[in-house]
Amino acid sequence: MDLILHQLARANVLLTVGTSGVVEPAASFVKMARRNGAKTIYVGPEEPSNSAFFDEVLTDKAGAVLPSIVTSLLHSR
């Protein structure tokens, strides 16, 4: 858990795929990353319970949207 918290503090982007946004401590990761300045993106079949904490919420199949998101993130570096 210490390593996760360390990485969340340093992250530029948090990409979360297919979670309900309810189960802790993972549901709080988006708040931690965003508080530290990371861009937060959710991808999944339905909106998670913690969707208010994401900068972008994409409700679609991960296989349909992840390739373009990852490409976009790689090119924005």
NUBA-47317 format. One record per residue (C-alpha): x negated, y, z negated; residue in three letters. Coordinates in nm, 4 decimals. Layout:
BEGIN
@xx:X	yy:Y	zz:Z	vexse:ALA
...
END
This chain:
BEGIN
@xx:0.0000	yy:0.0000	zz:0.0000	vexse:MET
@xx:-0.2895	yy:0.2363	zz:-0.0693	vexse:ASP
@xx:-0.4121	yy:0.1929	zz:0.2877	vexse:LEU
@xx:-0.0647	yy:0.2661	zz:0.4264	vexse:ILE
@xx:-0.0338	yy:0.5841	zz:0.2209	vexse:LEU
@xx:-0.3822	yy:0.6903	zz:0.3296	vexse:HIS
@xx:-0.2938	yy:0.6400	zz:0.6974	vexse:GLN
@xx:0.0396	yy:0.8226	zz:0.6617	vexse:LEU
@xx:-0.1466	yy:1.1218	zz:0.5192	vexse:ALA
@xx:-0.3770	yy:1.1287	zz:0.8243	vexse:ARG
@xx:-0.1312	yy:1.0382	zz:1.1014	vexse:ALA
@xx:-0.0566	yy:1.2699	zz:1.3925	vexse:ASN
@xx:0.2348	yy:1.0547	zz:1.5094	vexse:VAL
@xx:0.4564	yy:0.7992	zz:1.3386	vexse:LEU
@xx:0.6378	yy:0.5768	zz:1.5868	vexse:LEU
@xx:0.8983	yy:0.3598	zz:1.4152	vexse:THR
@xx:1.0698	yy:0.0806	zz:1.6052	vexse:VAL
@xx:1.3962	yy:-0.0950	zz:1.5139	vexse:GLY
@xx:1.4522	yy:-0.0392	zz:1.1430	vexse:THR
@xx:1.7667	yy:0.0243	zz:0.9422	vexse:SER
@xx:1.5971	yy:0.3068	zz:0.7537	vexse:GLY
@xx:1.7224	yy:0.1661	zz:0.4239	vexse:VAL
@xx:1.4591	yy:-0.0740	zz:0.2889	vexse:VAL
@xx:1.2033	yy:0.0904	zz:0.0611	vexse:GLU
@xx:0.9224	yy:0.1712	zz:0.0556	vexse:PRO
@xx:0.9139	yy:0.1634	zz:0.4381	vexse:ALA
@xx:1.2184	yy:0.3918	zz:0.4677	vexse:ALA
@xx:1.0184	yy:0.6699	zz:0.2983	vexse:SER
@xx:0.7199	yy:0.6462	zz:0.5326	vexse:PHE
@xx:0.8802	yy:0.8862	zz:0.7810	vexse:VAL
@xx:0.9249	yy:1.1519	zz:0.5110	vexse:LYS
@xx:0.5642	yy:1.1132	zz:0.4001	vexse:MET
@xx:0.4246	yy:1.1338	zz:0.7526	vexse:ALA
@xx:0.6409	yy:1.4310	zz:0.8461	vexse:ARG
@xx:0.5507	yy:1.6174	zz:0.5260	vexse:ARG
@xx:0.1866	yy:1.5793	zz:0.6313	vexse:ASN
@xx:0.2535	yy:1.7234	zz:0.9776	vexse:GLY
@xx:0.2998	yy:1.4110	zz:1.1900	vexse:ALA
@xx:0.5433	yy:1.4005	zz:1.4781	vexse:LYS
@xx:0.8011	yy:1.1322	zz:1.3936	vexse:THR
@xx:0.9792	yy:0.9216	zz:1.6543	vexse:ILE
@xx:1.2333	yy:0.6429	zz:1.6074	vexse:TYR
@xx:1.3260	yy:0.3886	zz:1.8757	vexse:VAL
@xx:1.5925	yy:0.1258	zz:1.8259	vexse:GLY
@xx:1.9348	yy:-0.0022	zz:1.9208	vexse:PRO
@xx:2.1176	yy:0.2138	zz:1.6657	vexse:GLU
@xx:2.0485	yy:0.5238	zz:1.4606	vexse:GLU
@xx:1.8739	yy:0.4468	zz:1.1299	vexse:PRO
@xx:2.0104	yy:0.5665	zz:0.7954	vexse:SER
@xx:1.7147	yy:0.8030	zz:0.7572	vexse:ASN
@xx:1.7487	yy:0.9557	zz:1.1057	vexse:SER
@xx:1.7507	yy:1.3119	zz:0.9677	vexse:ALA
@xx:1.3801	yy:1.2777	zz:0.8900	vexse:PHE
@xx:1.2760	yy:1.1951	zz:1.2478	vexse:PHE
@xx:1.1852	yy:1.4594	zz:1.5031	vexse:ASP
@xx:1.3187	yy:1.2336	zz:1.7790	vexse:GLU
@xx:1.5692	yy:0.9478	zz:1.7598	vexse:VAL
@xx:1.6008	yy:0.7377	zz:2.0738	vexse:LEU
@xx:1.8793	yy:0.4802	zz:2.0573	vexse:THR
@xx:1.7906	yy:0.2338	zz:2.3284	vexse:ASP
@xx:1.6161	yy:-0.0986	zz:2.3692	vexse:LYS
@xx:1.2521	yy:-0.0678	zz:2.2682	vexse:ALA
@xx:1.1321	yy:-0.2428	zz:2.5833	vexse:GLY
@xx:1.3106	yy:0.0161	zz:2.7945	vexse:ALA
@xx:1.1624	yy:0.3277	zz:2.6341	vexse:VAL
@xx:0.8372	yy:0.2360	zz:2.4575	vexse:LEU
@xx:0.6181	yy:0.2216	zz:2.7687	vexse:PRO
@xx:0.7004	yy:0.5815	zz:2.8645	vexse:SER
@xx:0.6701	yy:0.7067	zz:2.5038	vexse:ILE
@xx:0.3287	yy:0.5473	zz:2.4584	vexse:VAL
@xx:0.2104	yy:0.6782	zz:2.7948	vexse:THR
@xx:0.3295	yy:1.0263	zz:2.7052	vexse:SER
@xx:0.1580	yy:1.0159	zz:2.3662	vexse:LEU
@xx:-0.1676	yy:0.8951	zz:2.5184	vexse:LEU
@xx:-0.1670	yy:1.1718	zz:2.7781	vexse:HIS
@xx:-0.0896	yy:1.4428	zz:2.5215	vexse:SER
@xx:-0.4116	yy:1.3800	zz:2.3282	vexse:ARG
END
